[in-house]
Amino acid sequence: MLRIGWIVVVILMCCTGASAVSADDVQITVLYDNYVTDARLETGWGFSCLITGLQKTILFDVGGNGAALRGNMEKLGHDPGTVDAVVLSHGHYDHIGGLPVFLSLHSDVEIYLPRSFPDGIKGDIRKTGARVEEVAEPTQICDGAHSTGEMGAGVVEQALVVETSLGPVVITGCAHPGIVAIVREAKRMTGSDVYLALGGFHLTWMNTRQITDIARQLMEEGVKKVAPCHCTGDRARGIFARMYMDRYIGIGAGSKLIMNHGASMRKTGKGR
């Protein structure tokens, strides 16, 4: 398991004057979301983020609009050609719709997708020259990054676990199997409490009591920080913000989380 050393989490808009990033930094940049922290970027229902600084540059989900994803990557200074692996959380269009445009730009990549994906989608991907890796069980993407494997009995989904010295960072697409269940699986895989849970938590349809209970369960599971976006919903984001207080991180398209080797913790940038 890769351990990164003491890290700093920095939330910033890429258009602000941020300090230089060292070669040891691991960064998570939200490229596509229905929330936004950088006004230059196009929003849309869906999610995508880029993880850099590991052995492989990983694109997690590709949003629902390939042209918007491409444009946002350009504005944020990210070259699609640098991506080594694409991890698709599940087969809903708002998480895979941007794939044809991305593969038209760069197809020399590994595509990690749940084994339960339709064969037609797998075949279309292979026709582009991309390499399909079918995931069923927990799978290592590279040192420090693992898939949870397929989870859920309804909508089957995988999440990504990135290890840091402060604990695992869990990245979800929609968390259809349940964000609490995903966190528990990450804890089982790593033997550590989750430092940060980030992404869609799929709580838009829940009432205040249900959401409060889920937030409480995450606290009881030892999740130290949360950064919910996409399908989490405004009500749930507000409840998480009140319950987690300064341990809540508001993110959207344009947000960047920097795990900085050897630095203390600080936070900059916008986002509720």
C-alpha positions as CSV (number, residue, x, y, z in Angstrom):
1,M,0.0,0.0,0.0
2,L,1.3,3.4,-0.9
3,R,1.7,5.9,1.9
4,I,2.2,9.5,0.8
5,G,3.5,11.1,4.0
6,W,2.1,14.1,5.8
7,I,-0.3,15.9,3.5
8,V,-2.3,19.0,3.1
9,V,-5.7,19.2,1.6
10,V,-6.2,22.4,-0.5
11,I,-9.5,23.3,-2.1
12,L,-9.1,25.9,-4.8
13,M,-10.4,27.3,-8.0
14,C,-7.9,26.7,-10.8
15,C,-8.3,30.3,-11.9
16,T,-6.9,31.6,-8.5
17,G,-3.3,32.2,-7.8
18,A,-2.3,29.0,-6.1
19,S,1.1,28.1,-4.8
20,A,3.2,25.8,-6.9
21,V,2.6,22.1,-6.7
22,S,5.5,19.7,-6.0
23,A,6.2,16.5,-7.8
24,D,5.1,14.6,-4.7
25,D,1.6,16.0,-4.6
26,V,-1.5,13.9,-5.3
27,Q,-4.3,16.0,-6.7
28,I,-8.0,15.3,-7.2
29,T,-9.6,17.8,-9.7
30,V,-13.3,17.8,-10.3
31,L,-13.7,18.2,-14.1
32,Y,-17.4,17.8,-14.5
33,D,-20.3,18.2,-12.1
34,N,-23.7,19.9,-11.7
35,Y,-22.1,22.1,-9.0
36,V,-19.3,24.5,-10.0
37,T,-16.6,26.5,-8.3
38,D,-14.9,27.9,-11.4
39,A,-17.2,30.1,-13.4
40,R,-15.3,29.4,-16.6
41,L,-16.4,25.8,-16.7
42,E,-19.5,24.2,-18.2
43,T,-21.8,22.3,-15.8
44,G,-24.0,19.3,-16.4
45,W,-25.7,16.5,-14.6
46,G,-23.0,13.9,-13.9
47,F,-19.5,13.6,-12.5
48,S,-15.9,13.3,-13.4
49,C,-12.6,13.8,-11.6
50,L,-8.9,13.5,-12.4
51,I,-6.4,11.9,-10.0
52,T,-2.8,12.8,-10.6
53,G,0.5,12.2,-8.8
54,L,0.2,8.4,-8.5
55,Q,1.9,5.8,-10.7
56,K,-1.0,6.3,-13.1
57,T,-3.0,9.3,-14.0
58,I,-6.6,8.2,-13.4
59,L,-9.8,9.7,-14.9
60,F,-12.8,8.6,-12.7
61,D,-16.0,8.8,-14.7
62,V,-16.4,11.0,-17.7
63,G,-19.6,13.0,-17.1
64,G,-22.6,13.0,-19.4
65,N,-21.3,15.5,-22.1
66,G,-18.1,14.8,-23.8
67,A,-17.8,18.2,-25.4
68,A,-18.2,19.8,-21.9
69,L,-15.6,17.4,-20.4
70,R,-13.1,18.2,-23.2
71,G,-13.7,21.9,-22.8
72,N,-13.3,21.8,-19.0
73,M,-10.1,19.8,-19.3
74,E,-8.7,22.4,-21.7
75,K,-9.6,25.3,-19.5
76,L,-8.1,23.6,-16.5
77,G,-4.9,22.8,-18.4
78,H,-5.3,19.0,-18.4
79,D,-4.3,17.0,-21.5
80,P,-6.4,13.9,-22.2
81,G,-3.3,12.3,-23.6
82,T,-1.8,12.1,-20.1
83,V,-4.5,9.8,-18.7
84,D,-3.4,6.2,-18.2
85,A,-6.5,4.7,-16.8
86,V,-10.3,5.4,-16.8
87,V,-12.4,4.1,-14.0
88,L,-16.1,4.0,-14.7
89,S,-18.2,3.7,-11.6
90,H,-21.4,2.4,-13.2
91,G,-23.3,2.4,-16.5
92,H,-25.6,5.4,-16.1
93,Y,-25.2,7.9,-19.0
94,D,-24.3,10.8,-16.7
95,H,-21.1,8.9,-15.8
96,I,-20.2,7.3,-19.1
97,G,-21.8,9.7,-21.7
98,G,-18.5,11.6,-22.2
99,L,-16.5,8.4,-23.1
100,P,-16.8,8.5,-26.9
101,V,-15.5,12.1,-27.1
102,F,-12.7,11.3,-24.7
103,L,-11.7,8.1,-26.6
104,S,-11.7,10.0,-29.8
105,L,-9.0,12.2,-28.3
106,H,-7.0,9.5,-26.5
107,S,-7.7,5.7,-26.7
108,D,-4.4,4.3,-25.5
109,V,-5.8,3.8,-22.0
110,E,-7.1,1.1,-19.7
111,I,-10.8,1.2,-19.0
112,Y,-11.7,-0.3,-15.6
113,L,-15.4,-1.0,-15.6
114,P,-17.8,-3.3,-13.6
115,R,-17.9,-6.8,-15.2
116,S,-21.7,-6.5,-15.3
117,F,-21.5,-3.7,-18.0
118,P,-23.4,-4.6,-21.2
119,D,-21.3,-6.5,-23.7
120,G,-22.2,-4.0,-26.3
121,I,-20.6,-1.2,-24.4
122,K,-17.5,-3.3,-23.8
123,G,-17.3,-4.1,-27.5
124,D,-17.6,-0.5,-28.6
125,I,-14.8,0.5,-26.2
126,R,-12.5,-2.2,-27.5
127,K,-13.1,-1.1,-31.1
128,T,-11.4,2.2,-30.3
129,G,-8.2,0.4,-29.2
130,A,-8.7,1.0,-25.5
131,R,-8.0,-2.0,-23.2
132,V,-11.0,-3.1,-21.2
133,E,-10.4,-4.4,-17.6
134,E,-13.5,-6.0,-16.2
135,V,-13.7,-5.6,-12.5
136,A,-15.7,-7.9,-10.2
137,E,-13.6,-8.1,-7.0
138,P,-11.5,-5.5,-5.3
139,T,-8.8,-4.6,-7.8
140,Q,-5.5,-2.6,-7.7
141,I,-5.4,0.1,-10.4
142,C,-1.9,1.1,-9.3
143,D,0.1,1.5,-6.1
144,G,-2.2,3.6,-3.8
145,A,-5.4,3.3,-5.9
146,H,-7.9,0.4,-5.7
147,S,-11.4,-0.3,-6.9
148,T,-13.8,-1.7,-4.4
149,G,-15.0,-4.1,-6.9
150,E,-18.7,-4.5,-7.9
151,M,-21.1,-3.5,-5.1
152,G,-24.9,-3.4,-4.9
153,A,-27.7,-5.7,-5.9
154,G,-29.7,-3.1,-7.9
155,V,-27.4,-0.6,-9.7
156,V,-24.0,-2.3,-9.6
157,E,-21.2,0.2,-8.9
158,Q,-17.6,0.4,-8.1
159,A,-15.8,3.2,-6.1
160,L,-12.2,4.2,-6.0
161,V,-10.1,4.2,-2.9
162,V,-6.9,6.3,-2.9
163,E,-4.6,5.8,0.1
164,T,-2.9,8.6,1.9
165,S,-1.0,8.9,5.2
166,L,-4.1,10.6,6.7
167,G,-6.2,7.6,5.7
168,P,-8.1,6.4,2.6
169,V,-9.9,8.8,0.3
170,V,-13.1,7.3,-1.1
171,I,-14.3,8.6,-4.5
172,T,-17.9,7.6,-5.5
173,G,-19.9,8.2,-8.7
174,C,-23.4,8.0,-7.3
175,A,-23.0,5.6,-4.4
176,H,-26.0,3.6,-5.4
177,P,-25.0,0.7,-3.1
178,G,-25.1,3.2,-0.2
179,I,-22.3,5.5,0.8
180,V,-22.1,3.9,4.3
181,A,-21.7,0.4,2.7
182,I,-18.9,1.8,0.4
183,V,-17.1,3.4,3.3
184,R,-17.3,0.1,5.2
185,E,-15.8,-1.8,2.3
186,A,-13.0,0.8,2.0
187,K,-12.3,0.3,5.7
188,R,-12.2,-3.5,5.2
189,M,-9.9,-3.2,2.3
190,T,-7.4,-0.9,3.9
191,G,-7.8,-1.6,7.6
192,S,-8.1,2.2,8.2
193,D,-10.8,4.7,8.9
194,V,-11.7,6.8,5.8
195,Y,-10.2,10.3,5.8
196,L,-12.4,11.8,3.1
197,A,-15.5,10.6,1.2
198,L,-15.9,12.5,-2.1
199,G,-18.4,12.4,-4.9
200,G,-22.1,11.7,-5.4
201,F,-23.9,10.3,-2.4
202,H,-27.3,9.7,-4.1
203,L,-29.4,11.3,-1.4
204,T,-31.6,13.7,-3.4
205,W,-34.7,11.5,-2.8
206,M,-34.2,11.2,1.0
207,N,-35.9,13.2,3.8
208,T,-34.1,15.1,6.5
209,R,-34.3,12.3,9.0
210,Q,-32.9,9.7,6.6
211,I,-30.0,12.0,5.6
212,T,-29.2,12.9,9.1
213,D,-29.0,9.2,10.0
214,I,-26.6,8.5,7.1
215,A,-24.4,11.5,8.1
216,R,-24.3,10.2,11.7
217,Q,-23.4,6.7,10.5
218,L,-20.5,8.1,8.5
219,M,-19.3,9.9,11.6
220,E,-19.6,6.7,13.6
221,E,-17.6,4.8,10.9
222,G,-14.8,7.4,11.5
223,V,-15.1,9.4,8.2
224,K,-13.2,12.5,9.1
225,K,-14.2,14.8,6.1
226,V,-16.8,14.8,3.4
227,A,-17.0,16.5,0.0
228,P,-20.4,15.5,-1.4
229,C,-21.5,16.8,-4.9
230,H,-23.5,15.6,-8.0
231,C,-26.5,13.6,-6.9
232,T,-26.1,14.3,-3.2
233,G,-28.7,17.1,-3.4
234,D,-28.9,20.6,-1.8
235,R,-30.7,19.4,1.3
236,A,-28.2,16.7,2.0
237,R,-25.2,19.0,1.4
238,G,-26.7,21.5,3.8
239,I,-27.2,18.8,6.5
240,F,-23.6,17.5,6.0
241,A,-22.3,21.0,6.2
242,R,-24.1,21.6,9.5
243,M,-23.1,18.3,11.0
244,Y,-19.5,18.1,9.8
245,M,-18.9,21.9,10.2
246,D,-15.3,22.7,9.3
247,R,-14.8,19.1,8.2
248,Y,-17.2,19.7,5.3
249,I,-15.7,20.5,2.0
250,G,-17.9,22.2,-0.7
251,I,-16.8,21.1,-4.1
252,G,-17.9,21.3,-7.8
253,A,-16.4,21.5,-11.2
254,G,-13.1,23.3,-10.9
255,S,-12.4,22.3,-7.3
256,K,-8.9,20.9,-6.7
257,L,-7.9,18.9,-3.6
258,I,-4.1,18.8,-3.2
259,M,-2.5,16.2,-0.9
260,N,0.8,18.0,-0.4
261,H,3.7,16.0,0.9
262,G,5.3,17.5,4.0
263,A,2.8,20.4,4.5
264,S,0.3,21.4,7.2
265,M,-3.4,21.6,6.5
266,R,-5.0,24.7,4.9
267,K,-8.0,25.4,2.7
268,T,-8.6,28.0,0.0
269,G,-11.2,28.6,-2.7
270,K,-15.0,28.8,-3.0
271,G,-17.8,26.3,-2.9
272,R,-20.6,25.7,-0.5
